[in-house]
Amino acid sequence: MAVGLRSLGHKTWRNIASIQTGVILLILVVILSAVGTVVLQRPATEPDEMQSAYSPQVLRILDAVGLTDVFHAWWFLGLLLLVSLCVVAASVDRFPNSWRYFSRPYKYPDESFRRALHPQKSVAIADEESGLVAAERALHSLGFKPERVVRKDHFGIFAERHRISELAVYIVHASLLLIFFGTIVDGLWGWRGYLSLNEGQTSNLVQIRDKSTSTLPFSIRCDAAGQQNYQDGTPKKWWSKLVVVADGRDVQKKEIVVNDPLLYNGVRFYQSSYGLNGKVEKLTLVATPSKGSGEKREIGLAENATVALDADTTVRLAEFFPDYAVRDGQVYKKSNYMENPAVHLVVTSKSAGKGFDVWFPPMEEIADNSKAPYHFEATDLKMGHFTGLQVSHEPGQWGVWSGVVLMGVGLTFVFYVVHVRFWAVPVCDPKTGKYSLWIGGSANRNRDAFEQRFNDLVASMEAELKPIPRISRSEQVATVAGN
Amino acid sequence: MARAKAEQQQPTTGMTLIVMVGLAIAFLLFMAFLNVVKSGNLLNETNLLFATLIFYAGAGALYLGFGVTGTESYLKFASLATWLGLIANTAAVAHRWYEAGHPPFASVYEMLLSFVWTLAVLTLVAEKKYGVKVIGTVTMPVAIVGVVLMQLLRTDVHPLVPALQSTWLHVHVTLAMLAYAACALSFALAMMFLIQDNLQTETFLAVTSASTLAIYASVVLTRFEKWGGLSLVAWNPEQKSEVFLSRGVRLFVTIPDLGWLLTLTLLVVASPLVFYGLARWKNNDSFLALANRAVFLSILLQVMALVMFLVRARDGRYPSLDADGLFPTSLAASPFILSGLVGGVFISLLYLLLLWRRSDLERLLPSADNLDRITYKTISLAFPLLTLMIAAGAYWANQTWGSYWSWDPKETWAAITWLVYALYLHMRVTRGWRGRRAAYFAIVGFAVVMFTFFGVTYLLPGLHAYA
């Protein structure tokens, strides 16, 4: 029973680690993501747009299956987890082999290896030592550090470069997992929201995607915000001067623009929009007394602000409509766009004991502007602005970025760094008693280019060998005689 | 025997092609002339683009001409024309850059300009460095399509909106253009490989005509309207959405006469398949020659149908059977029909390319093994570029929208492209996929790239509104 279970587990493991499983999973990811780009997706598309695009039955089915929010559906996340598991399993399954290859380099080629290796070549040499020295010199001149391998009954030369290339693919897989890890951390602990501030306003309430709000442990104040335009009127730059307020103190200041956010305590504030908030910042009026010969006065009014015109009279900006319409003797707000603005002033006179309504533009069916003790002329209207901030907290993004960098490194190693190995072994033909140097080489990729390099190496070895023979023979005689 | 027959039939089809291409160039020259007269200024961008188009078209025609006739001297001139086109193209890029004050990456038009430029450069590199002399037969038509598309798209310089003012944008788009051009090159090499690999063209013929037949059959069966019209979804240009009568019920407009044209095309597209069937049934190769001719005819009609569709469905107001009055429509309202028609022309042209197998062409191309290896090398260049492109885009998005990944269609399709090439690499390394299967994979990968580049921008809604 236990054995059955173990073999079942083993079988499952082998299946997960197999390339087929990986390919099937990746194809599934491809298909489902493609579906997710074709079917309208829920949070981005407004509900009424969804309802007009699909008939109720179709929409019900799509919703039930989760196709209207593919990228946040549990099965899609599950699929990505399975892919990660597959990457882990495949890597774990293959890693020990590569590690053995990496940690215990194959330095002395045995006979069967020598027979099968391509490319290889044999060069005639006078004796073992001179051949090996020539090989060493040739390898040195190519920038290798050849190493003498001495075993009990044989010896040779081994040289290699970029052994790390054998492990590069694991670097790429690890980086992929690191990226996944980062996004999972962000999915669990990160959040995104929106914060809209009028100039001068302080707030710590962030609107999260699902209409809930979250309170920050610090507040943010907008001192000023603005927009610069190109000559043709399209926006060139949005900026906001933001101040972080914590424990009643200003702790950080920054002027943010699009593409350059403010970062405080892991929370980022991005400039995302800028516009009119529908409120009056300053209405400039010239007031002239209706009776008598009082002087003209220029006054500035903000929304709901009251200004004294003389000892007896005050004026208040009671209502402002960016886009108004009149129906049944009432003024309505038609929209929030600055299309057709209207201003409602209330002039109060203590002596008369009542208020007079004044409208801009004048509306006779509602109020008679001439009854008021003052005559007004609007000269300038300055509207208040808001700055829209995207707020996000992404604790996992460092995982993502380090994963990306690691992947760049890994891919460079995978594609462009080649593990090159050379072996040189002196061989003595038992029949003739003549020596030759067997030279072999291998590269783990880009083999056609390697063959050229190998031939160059052999040529340079042969060049090293040529002038040597006579001298070395006499040397050898000397050493033999010395023994 | 079969080869002898194929070589007999070549000259006629070759002549048709050369005449067609020649006529097209004459037409373009005429248009360019009109344009110069109208503007009075030689070195403006439109004229530079026309010059680019003419030279690239000339290069394409010469490459094709070589493919058909085997005259080697054509190649030299083709290469020269590519150089000249590249000079004009560079001038157009520089002009645009100077006028806009930023590198030309801000709109689809500007990106196409850069893409075509990169493609031409890579073509010349492949030619000079790897000796793939006829690579232009595939890349130049792609470049020509790019330049023609540029003429259709608006060309006025737009200042950069705040979100686009970032160095990361330039990094992102440069990488994208390099990666896409490398993908285009790998596709071209894969096609060369298939030519060199003695692929059975008959099977390809059957698959090509069956799929084009399926495309046209589904369009005609679902959209053919009374009295030869073609019904398309109405489009509301202000809201940039389809027009709905009620929940889930779209308003259709009828474009008169287009239905007949598509039906005619359907019949012609079906004919190669019929001939193929006959050839199989009667075991008679002469039917195959007929089938090949029918493919040429079908491409002609398909291009005509596509052009008519583009011209009539791009804008204009048409009557509807369900409501009174005239309603506008747009290409964006009919994404599937448009991609179907484009795809049909595309696969038919691929087949056309395979027909050019000739012994002299085989001699001039590197061996199949080498082509396979160069294809792999190109993809191993494209894949890291794709990775970095996505990473730079994610970094930029993080700086701008506060989120490095938001699954918008362009992002998702970029990821799909990446996955497709990742699959290719895995199959090659672990399963030893070489040769034909790898070549098919490279072709599919490029199709996905093209969809990510054009399809997503025009057919799917999303954040990447500027590109």
Chai-1 contact restraints between the chains, C-beta under 6 A:
chainA,res_idxA,chainB,res_idxB,connection_type,confidence,min_distance_angstrom,max_distance_angstrom,comment,restraint_id
A,I19,B,T430,contact,1.0,0.0,6.0,A-B,restraint_1
A,L26,B,L419,contact,1.0,0.0,6.0,A-B,restraint_2
A,L26,B,L423,contact,1.0,0.0,6.0,A-B,restraint_3
A,V30,B,I416,contact,1.0,0.0,6.0,A-B,restraint_4
A,V30,B,L419,contact,1.0,0.0,6.0,A-B,restraint_5
A,S33,B,T412,contact,1.0,0.0,6.0,A-B,restraint_6
A,S33,B,I416,contact,1.0,0.0,6.0,A-B,restraint_7
A,T37,B,P409,contact,1.0,0.0,6.0,A-B,restraint_8
A,T37,B,T412,contact,1.0,0.0,6.0,A-B,restraint_9
A,T37,B,L460,contact,1.0,0.0,6.0,A-B,restraint_10
A,Q51,B,R247,contact,1.0,0.0,6.0,A-B,restraint_11
A,S52,B,F244,contact,1.0,0.0,6.0,A-B,restraint_12
A,Y54,B,G248,contact,1.0,0.0,6.0,A-B,restraint_13
A,S55,B,R247,contact,1.0,0.0,6.0,A-B,restraint_14
A,S55,B,G248,contact,1.0,0.0,6.0,A-B,restraint_15
A,F71,B,W407,contact,1.0,0.0,6.0,A-B,restraint_16
A,Y230,B,P159,contact,1.0,0.0,6.0,A-B,restraint_17
A,T234,B,P159,contact,1.0,0.0,6.0,A-B,restraint_18
A,K237,B,P162,contact,1.0,0.0,6.0,A-B,restraint_19
A,W238,B,P162,contact,1.0,0.0,6.0,A-B,restraint_20
A,V258,B,P162,contact,1.0,0.0,6.0,A-B,restraint_21
A,V258,B,A163,contact,1.0,0.0,6.0,A-B,restraint_22
A,N259,B,S166,contact,1.0,0.0,6.0,A-B,restraint_23
A,N259,B,Q399,contact,1.0,0.0,6.0,A-B,restraint_24
A,N259,B,T400,contact,1.0,0.0,6.0,A-B,restraint_25
A,R268,B,G402,contact,1.0,0.0,6.0,A-B,restraint_26
A,Y270,B,G402,contact,1.0,0.0,6.0,A-B,restraint_27
A,Q390,B,G402,contact,1.0,0.0,6.0,A-B,restraint_28
A,S392,B,G402,contact,1.0,0.0,6.0,A-B,restraint_29
A,V404,B,A391,contact,1.0,0.0,6.0,A-B,restraint_30
A,L411,B,P384,contact,1.0,0.0,6.0,A-B,restraint_31
A,F415,B,S380,contact,1.0,0.0,6.0,A-B,restraint_32
